[in-house]
Amino acid sequence: MGFGRIMSNGVMGLTAQNQALNTISQNIANATTTGFKRSETQFQDFVVNDRYGVRNDGAGVRASDRLLADRQGDVTSTGIATNVAIKGNAFFLVQELDSRTGEAVYGNDTAGTSDRKPELTRAGDFHLDAFGHLVNNAGRGLMGISLDPSQATPNGPLKSTDLKLISVGDGNMPNYFEASRSVSLAANLPDDQTVATVPNDLNTVTLGVKAVDTQGREASISLDFMKVRSGADGSATWQVFQSGGTYTDDGKAINDVSHAYPETWQSLGTIEIGANRFLAGQDGEAVTLNLNPGGTFQDMTLNLGTVGSPYNSITSAPEWSFGGISTSHDGITKGSYKDMEITDSGIVQGVFDNGQRRGFYQIVSGTVNNINGLDEVSGTTFRATDESGDVIVKAFGANPDSITTPSDKAKNAVNNDIPTTGAFLVANAVENSNTDISNEFVNLIQTQRVYSASSKIITTADEMTQNVIGIKN
């Protein structure tokens, strides 16, 4: 081996260790960076063949960095409702935003969100920016699938073109309410009630239910029950009337029907009480009437119980006192948007001042076939490459720590048509850097020693060259 080859080996050794030192310094500098994924420098022996095909061993070393994105960082609880961490090999899908305008930055990609390839990150320290976008500390906007308020999960399969920037700006979080579709009533009607044919305040029994109209206002609705038949066996027929109603907030009437004027009452139909003093009919059958108070209310189902059941039903048992009223409805009164939070199941939901929560977006994951083949860019963010493969959009799996009962499991279940990843989310937490400081210092010492040894090779080769030149003189 000539002096030139020895000198070249020393230079290549210095270059390779310099790259390793750069990688180590990058890892140490980001030891506290949320979602950071460390890299390691790998070395390869460098062999060349001359023009005659003669193999020349010991031609030096090559260095290359390998991303360790598949190594999990520690997950730390933050108590912040919009923070979320990932456990497993998956990423958040994010969009680069202009901090001055809040608009998407497309770079060299084709303009238009649907044509923009989403970026990947593990930095889940999300918060709302000045434009109402959910962004992490690197300014990357979180993307997700817009949800229909009436369903818990999106319908699959998922595509990157379905992704939208998660935002509460531009009225995306309106005042939230849900009009009542179903009202339930349970009570014991007096068995000794007098039979009548024309309703009035004296020959009817008045009960009340609450419901929410299509504007989010709650009202109390009066229902009057008039016995129209009394059988010798204790059976009876009762006619049900909607006899008025007032709004809870201001006491104004909801329509022209008034309890003070029985001639305005609206008949809803009749119900049958059997000889056993319970609802009559086929056992297990639900007894319902159509309730339409008018005004700004929609048609509702008035549930009066189940045939044969004394519980949560209309009854007329003489040994029971009148009353025992139990009412409920499925409406939600109007509330203003107050805050945002992310759940373990990846639902981005608004919190409203009426105590309700509404899911507006579902966070989905981005995965690639070769996770360590991603290209690292600024902002603790990655982009897909030919080596990594294209981004695959999937739903996150359920957090096993949040599934304690069958109902929890059902709540966390994702639509069967949507493929899921093995990764899952942890709410109110972030993933720390996967850098191990002690390991980096060990690598640093080793790199320093090899760097010094490589420099010694160059010095020795130079001295040997000078000795040869001195022999000639």
C-alpha positions as CSV (number, residue, x, y, z in Angstrom):
1,M,0.0,0.0,0.0
2,G,1.4,3.4,-1.0
3,F,1.7,6.4,1.2
4,G,-1.1,8.1,-0.9
5,R,-3.5,5.3,0.0
6,I,-2.5,5.5,3.7
7,M,-3.1,9.3,3.6
8,S,-6.4,8.8,1.9
9,N,-7.6,6.3,4.5
10,G,-6.8,8.8,7.2
11,V,-8.7,11.6,5.5
12,M,-11.7,9.4,4.9
13,G,-11.6,8.3,8.5
14,L,-11.6,11.9,9.6
15,T,-14.5,12.7,7.3
16,A,-16.5,9.7,8.5
17,Q,-15.9,10.5,12.2
18,N,-16.8,14.2,11.5
19,Q,-20.2,13.0,10.2
20,A,-20.6,10.8,13.2
21,L,-19.8,13.8,15.5
22,N,-22.3,15.9,13.7
23,T,-25.0,13.3,14.2
24,I,-24.2,12.9,17.9
25,S,-24.3,16.7,18.4
26,Q,-27.7,16.8,16.6
27,N,-29.0,14.1,18.9
28,I,-27.8,15.8,22.1
29,A,-29.0,19.2,21.0
30,N,-32.5,17.7,20.6
31,A,-32.5,15.6,23.7
32,T,-35.5,17.7,25.1
33,T,-37.3,18.3,21.7
34,T,-40.8,16.8,21.7
35,G,-41.2,14.0,19.2
36,F,-37.6,14.1,18.1
37,K,-36.2,10.9,16.6
38,R,-32.4,10.3,16.8
39,S,-30.1,9.1,14.1
40,E,-27.0,7.0,14.3
41,T,-24.0,6.9,12.0
42,Q,-23.2,3.6,10.3
43,F,-19.9,2.8,8.7
44,Q,-19.0,0.6,5.7
45,D,-15.6,-0.6,4.4
46,F,-14.7,1.0,1.1
47,V,-13.1,-1.3,-1.5
48,V,-12.2,-0.3,-5.1
49,N,-10.9,-2.2,-8.1
50,D,-8.4,-0.8,-10.5
51,R,-8.8,-0.6,-14.3
52,Y,-7.5,-4.1,-14.6
53,G,-10.0,-5.6,-12.1
54,V,-7.4,-5.9,-9.4
55,R,-9.0,-5.6,-6.0
56,N,-7.5,-3.0,-3.7
57,D,-8.6,-3.6,-0.1
58,G,-8.3,-1.0,2.6
59,A,-9.4,1.9,0.5
60,G,-11.1,3.7,3.4
61,V,-14.5,4.0,5.0
62,R,-17.9,5.3,4.1
63,A,-20.3,6.8,6.6
64,S,-24.1,7.1,6.4
65,D,-26.8,8.2,8.8
66,R,-29.7,5.9,9.7
67,L,-32.8,7.4,11.1
68,L,-34.2,5.6,14.2
69,A,-37.8,6.7,13.9
70,D,-39.0,3.3,15.0
71,R,-37.6,3.8,18.5
72,Q,-40.3,4.9,21.0
73,G,-39.6,7.9,23.2
74,D,-40.9,8.2,26.8
75,V,-44.5,9.5,27.0
76,T,-45.0,12.2,29.6
77,S,-48.4,13.5,30.9
78,T,-48.8,17.3,30.4
79,G,-52.4,17.8,31.6
80,I,-53.0,19.9,28.4
81,A,-56.3,18.9,26.7
82,T,-54.9,19.4,23.2
83,N,-51.7,17.5,23.7
84,V,-51.6,13.9,22.4
85,A,-48.8,11.3,22.1
86,I,-48.4,8.2,19.9
87,K,-47.4,4.8,21.1
88,G,-46.3,2.6,18.2
89,N,-45.0,3.1,14.7
90,A,-47.2,5.8,13.2
91,F,-47.2,9.6,12.8
92,F,-49.5,12.5,12.9
93,L,-50.3,14.0,9.5
94,V,-49.5,17.7,9.4
95,Q,-49.4,20.7,7.1
96,E,-46.8,23.4,7.0
97,L,-48.4,26.8,7.6
98,D,-47.4,30.4,7.1
99,S,-47.3,31.9,10.6
100,R,-48.2,35.4,9.2
101,T,-51.3,34.4,7.3
102,G,-52.3,31.0,8.6
103,E,-52.4,29.7,5.1
104,A,-50.9,26.4,3.9
105,V,-47.4,26.5,2.5
106,Y,-47.2,24.2,-0.5
107,G,-43.5,24.6,-1.5
108,N,-42.8,22.8,-4.8
109,D,-46.0,20.7,-4.6
110,T,-49.0,21.4,-6.7
111,A,-51.2,24.1,-5.2
112,G,-54.3,22.8,-3.5
113,T,-54.7,20.9,-0.3
114,S,-55.9,17.7,-2.1
115,D,-52.6,17.6,-4.1
116,R,-50.4,18.3,-1.1
117,K,-48.6,15.3,0.3
118,P,-49.0,15.5,4.1
119,E,-45.9,15.6,6.3
120,L,-45.4,13.3,9.2
121,T,-44.5,14.2,12.8
122,R,-44.5,12.7,16.3
123,A,-44.5,16.1,18.0
124,G,-48.0,16.1,19.5
125,D,-47.6,19.3,21.6
126,F,-50.6,20.8,19.8
127,H,-52.4,24.1,20.7
128,L,-54.6,26.6,19.0
129,D,-52.8,29.4,17.1
130,A,-54.1,32.9,16.3
131,F,-56.0,31.6,13.3
132,G,-57.8,28.9,15.2
133,H,-55.7,26.1,13.7
134,L,-54.4,23.2,15.9
135,V,-50.7,23.4,15.5
136,N,-47.6,22.0,17.4
137,N,-44.7,24.1,18.7
138,A,-43.0,23.8,15.3
139,G,-46.0,25.5,13.7
140,R,-47.2,22.4,11.8
141,G,-51.0,22.2,11.5
142,L,-52.6,19.0,12.5
143,M,-54.8,17.3,9.8
144,G,-57.8,15.0,10.2
145,I,-61.1,13.8,8.8
146,S,-64.1,16.0,9.3
147,L,-66.9,14.2,11.3
148,D,-70.6,14.2,10.9
149,P,-71.9,15.1,14.4
150,S,-74.3,12.2,14.3
151,Q,-71.6,9.5,14.0
152,A,-68.5,8.8,16.0
153,T,-66.1,7.8,13.3
154,P,-65.6,8.5,9.6
155,N,-66.7,6.1,7.0
156,G,-63.8,4.3,5.3
157,P,-61.6,3.7,3.5
158,L,-59.5,6.7,4.4
159,K,-57.5,8.7,1.8
160,S,-55.1,11.5,2.1
161,T,-57.4,13.6,-0.1
162,D,-60.0,13.4,2.7
163,L,-57.6,15.2,5.1
164,K,-58.6,18.7,6.3
165,L,-56.7,21.2,8.4
166,I,-58.2,21.0,11.9
167,S,-59.4,24.5,12.8
168,V,-62.0,26.3,15.0
169,G,-61.7,29.4,12.8
170,D,-64.4,30.6,10.3
171,G,-67.3,29.3,12.4
172,N,-66.1,25.7,12.4
173,M,-67.1,25.4,16.0
174,P,-70.7,26.9,16.0
175,N,-73.0,27.1,19.0
176,Y,-73.9,23.5,19.6
177,F,-77.3,21.9,20.3
178,E,-79.4,19.0,19.3
179,A,-83.1,19.1,18.9
180,S,-85.0,16.4,20.8
181,R,-86.2,13.5,18.7
182,S,-87.4,11.3,21.6
183,V,-89.1,12.0,24.9
184,S,-89.8,9.5,27.6
185,L,-92.3,9.6,30.4
186,A,-93.1,7.2,33.3
187,A,-95.8,7.8,35.9
188,N,-98.6,6.1,37.8
189,L,-102.0,7.4,36.8
190,P,-104.8,7.5,39.4
191,D,-106.9,4.3,39.2
192,D,-110.0,6.0,40.5
193,Q,-110.0,8.8,37.9
194,T,-113.5,9.6,36.7
195,V,-114.3,8.7,33.1
196,A,-114.9,11.7,30.8
197,T,-115.6,12.6,27.2
198,V,-114.6,16.3,26.9
199,P,-111.2,17.3,28.4
200,N,-110.8,20.1,30.9
201,D,-108.6,21.0,33.8
202,L,-110.8,19.1,36.3
203,N,-111.2,15.7,34.6
204,T,-107.7,15.2,33.4
205,V,-104.3,14.4,34.9
206,T,-101.5,16.8,34.0
207,L,-97.9,15.7,33.6
208,G,-95.0,17.5,32.1
209,V,-92.0,16.6,29.9
210,K,-89.0,18.7,28.7
211,A,-87.6,18.9,25.2
212,V,-85.3,21.0,23.0
213,D,-86.5,22.7,19.8
214,T,-84.6,23.2,16.5
215,Q,-83.0,26.4,17.8
216,G,-81.6,24.8,20.9
217,R,-84.1,26.2,23.4
218,E,-85.5,24.0,26.1
219,A,-89.2,24.0,27.0
220,S,-91.6,22.3,29.4
221,I,-94.5,20.6,27.5
222,S,-97.7,19.8,29.3
223,L,-99.4,16.5,28.7
224,D,-103.0,15.8,30.0
225,F,-104.3,12.3,30.4
226,M,-108.2,11.7,30.4
227,K,-109.7,8.4,31.2
228,V,-112.3,7.6,28.5
229,R,-113.0,3.9,29.4
230,S,-113.0,2.0,32.7
231,G,-113.4,-1.8,32.5
232,A,-114.9,-4.0,35.2
233,D,-111.6,-6.0,35.3
234,G,-109.6,-2.9,36.1
235,S,-108.5,-2.2,32.5
236,A,-108.9,1.3,31.2
237,T,-108.3,3.5,28.1
238,W,-106.7,6.9,28.5
239,Q,-106.6,9.7,25.9
240,V,-103.5,11.8,25.8
241,F,-103.4,15.5,24.9
242,Q,-100.7,18.0,24.4
243,S,-102.0,20.9,26.4
244,G,-99.5,23.6,26.1
245,G,-95.9,24.5,26.9
246,T,-93.5,27.3,27.8
247,Y,-89.8,28.0,27.2
248,T,-87.6,27.5,30.2
249,D,-85.6,30.6,29.8
250,D,-88.3,33.2,29.4
251,G,-91.6,31.5,30.2
252,K,-93.2,32.3,26.9
253,A,-95.6,29.9,25.2
254,I,-94.2,27.7,22.6
255,N,-97.3,27.8,20.4
256,D,-101.0,28.7,20.5
257,V,-102.0,25.7,22.6
258,S,-102.7,26.8,26.2
259,H,-103.5,24.7,29.2
260,A,-106.0,27.4,30.3
261,Y,-108.1,26.7,27.1
262,P,-108.8,23.0,26.7
263,E,-110.4,23.6,23.4
264,T,-106.9,24.3,22.0
265,W,-105.5,21.0,23.3
266,Q,-104.2,18.5,20.7
267,S,-105.0,14.8,21.0
268,L,-102.0,12.5,20.6
269,G,-104.0,9.3,20.7
270,T,-104.9,6.7,23.3
271,I,-103.1,4.1,25.4
272,E,-104.5,1.0,27.0
273,I,-104.1,-0.1,30.6
274,G,-104.6,-3.9,31.2
275,A,-106.3,-5.6,34.1
276,N,-102.9,-5.9,35.7
277,R,-102.7,-2.1,35.7
278,F,-99.8,-2.1,33.4
279,L,-99.6,-1.1,29.7
280,A,-101.7,-3.5,27.6
281,G,-100.7,-5.1,24.3
282,Q,-98.1,-7.6,23.2
283,D,-95.5,-8.2,26.0
284,G,-92.2,-6.4,25.3
285,E,-93.8,-4.0,22.8
286,A,-92.9,-0.3,23.2
287,V,-95.9,2.0,23.6
288,T,-95.3,5.3,21.7
289,L,-97.2,8.3,20.5
290,N,-96.2,11.0,18.0
291,L,-95.6,14.3,19.8
292,N,-95.5,17.5,17.7
293,P,-95.8,20.6,19.9
294,G,-95.5,22.8,16.7
295,G,-93.7,26.1,16.7
296,T,-89.9,25.5,16.3
297,F,-90.1,21.9,17.5
298,Q,-89.7,18.9,15.2
299,D,-91.7,15.7,15.4
300,M,-90.8,13.6,18.4
301,T,-91.5,10.1,19.7
302,L,-93.2,10.1,23.1
303,N,-92.1,6.9,24.8
304,L,-94.6,5.8,27.5
305,G,-92.9,2.5,28.4
306,T,-93.0,-1.2,27.6
307,V,-96.0,-3.5,27.7
308,G,-96.0,-5.8,30.7
309,S,-93.3,-3.7,32.6
310,P,-94.1,-1.7,35.7
311,Y,-90.7,0.1,35.5
312,N,-90.2,3.2,33.5
313,S,-93.7,3.0,32.1
314,I,-97.1,4.5,32.5
315,T,-99.1,2.4,35.0
316,S,-102.4,2.8,36.9
317,A,-101.9,0.7,40.1
318,P,-104.4,1.6,42.9
319,E,-101.8,0.7,45.6
320,W,-99.4,3.2,44.2
321,S,-99.8,6.9,44.6
322,F,-100.2,9.2,41.7
323,G,-96.9,10.6,40.4
324,G,-93.5,9.0,40.6
325,I,-92.8,10.9,37.4
326,S,-89.7,10.1,35.5
327,T,-88.9,12.0,32.3
328,S,-86.0,12.3,29.9
329,H,-85.2,13.4,26.4
330,D,-82.3,13.2,23.9
331,G,-82.0,16.9,23.1
332,I,-79.1,19.1,24.1
333,T,-79.7,22.7,24.9
334,K,-77.8,25.4,23.0
335,G,-74.3,26.1,24.3
336,S,-71.4,28.3,23.1
337,Y,-68.0,26.9,22.2
338,K,-65.6,27.2,25.1
339,D,-62.6,24.9,24.6
340,M,-61.1,22.0,22.6
341,E,-59.8,18.7,23.6
342,I,-58.4,15.5,22.1
343,T,-59.5,12.1,23.3
344,D,-57.6,8.8,23.5
345,S,-59.7,7.6,20.5
346,G,-58.4,10.5,18.4
347,I,-61.6,12.6,18.4
348,V,-61.0,16.3,18.3
349,Q,-64.0,17.6,20.1
350,G,-65.4,21.0,21.2
351,V,-66.3,21.6,24.8
352,F,-69.4,23.8,25.2
353,D,-70.6,25.9,28.1
354,N,-73.7,23.7,28.4
355,G,-71.4,20.9,29.5
356,Q,-71.7,19.0,26.2
357,R,-68.9,17.8,23.9
358,R,-69.1,17.4,20.2
359,G,-66.6,15.6,17.9
360,F,-65.7,17.7,14.9
361,Y,-62.6,15.8,13.6
362,Q,-60.9,12.4,13.8
363,I,-57.1,12.3,13.9
364,V,-55.8,9.6,11.6
365,S,-52.3,8.2,11.3
366,G,-49.7,8.2,8.6
367,T,-47.5,5.1,8.2
368,V,-45.0,4.0,5.6
369,N,-43.5,0.5,4.9
370,N,-40.0,1.6,5.8
371,I,-40.2,4.0,8.7
372,N,-36.5,4.6,8.9
373,G,-36.3,5.5,5.2
374,L,-38.1,8.8,5.8
375,D,-36.5,12.1,5.0
376,E,-36.1,14.4,8.0
377,V,-36.9,18.1,7.5
378,S,-37.1,21.1,9.9
379,G,-39.7,21.2,12.6
380,T,-39.3,17.6,13.8
381,T,-41.1,16.6,10.6
382,F,-40.6,13.9,8.0
383,R,-41.5,13.4,4.4
384,A,-41.9,10.2,2.5
385,T,-39.2,9.1,0.1
386,D,-38.7,6.3,-2.5
387,E,-36.9,4.4,0.2
388,S,-39.7,4.8,2.8
389,G,-42.6,4.2,0.4
390,D,-45.8,6.3,0.1
391,V,-47.8,7.5,3.1
392,I,-50.6,5.1,4.0
393,V,-53.5,6.7,5.9
394,K,-55.0,4.6,8.6
395,A,-57.1,5.0,11.8
396,F,-55.3,4.8,15.1
397,G,-56.1,1.8,17.2
398,A,-57.8,1.9,20.6
399,N,-55.7,2.7,23.7
400,P,-55.8,-0.5,25.7
401,D,-55.4,1.4,28.9
402,S,-58.8,3.1,28.3
403,I,-60.7,-0.1,27.7
404,T,-61.9,-1.4,31.0
405,T,-65.5,-2.5,30.2
406,P,-67.3,-3.9,27.2
407,S,-69.0,-0.5,26.7
408,D,-65.6,1.3,26.7
409,K,-64.4,-1.2,24.1
410,A,-67.4,-0.5,21.9
411,K,-66.9,3.2,22.4
412,N,-63.3,2.9,21.2
413,A,-64.1,0.6,18.3
414,V,-63.4,1.9,14.8
415,N,-65.6,1.3,11.8
416,N,-64.7,-2.2,10.5
417,D,-64.3,-0.7,7.0
418,I,-61.4,1.4,8.1
419,P,-58.0,-0.3,8.5
420,T,-56.2,0.5,11.7
421,T,-52.6,0.7,12.7
422,G,-51.1,-1.0,15.7
423,A,-50.3,2.4,17.2
424,F,-52.6,4.2,19.6
425,L,-53.0,7.6,21.2
426,V,-52.5,8.8,24.7
427,A,-54.4,12.0,25.5
428,N,-53.0,14.9,27.6
429,A,-49.5,13.8,27.0
430,V,-46.5,14.2,24.6
431,E,-43.8,11.9,23.4
432,N,-40.3,13.0,24.4
433,S,-37.1,12.7,22.3
434,N,-35.8,9.1,22.0
435,T,-32.3,10.4,22.6
436,D,-30.4,8.6,25.4
437,I,-27.9,11.1,26.7
438,S,-25.7,8.5,28.4
439,N,-25.5,6.5,25.2
440,E,-24.7,9.6,23.2
441,F,-21.8,10.5,25.5
442,V,-20.3,7.0,25.1
443,N,-20.5,7.4,21.3
444,L,-19.0,10.9,21.6
445,I,-15.9,9.6,23.5
446,Q,-15.5,6.7,21.0
447,T,-15.8,9.1,18.1
448,Q,-13.3,11.4,19.6
449,R,-10.8,8.6,20.0
450,V,-11.2,7.3,16.4
451,Y,-11.0,10.9,15.1
452,S,-7.7,11.4,16.9
453,A,-6.4,8.0,15.6
454,S,-7.3,9.0,12.1
455,S,-5.5,12.2,12.4
456,K,-2.5,10.3,13.7
457,I,-2.5,8.1,10.6
458,I,-2.1,11.3,8.5
459,T,0.7,12.6,10.7
460,T,2.5,9.2,10.5
461,A,2.1,8.9,6.8
462,D,3.5,12.4,6.4
463,E,6.5,11.6,8.6
464,M,7.2,8.5,6.6
465,T,7.0,10.4,3.3
466,Q,9.5,13.0,4.7
467,N,11.8,10.1,5.7
468,V,11.8,8.7,2.1
469,I,12.5,12.1,0.7
470,G,15.4,12.5,3.1
471,I,17.0,9.3,2.0
472,K,17.2,10.6,-1.6
473,N,19.0,13.7,-0.3
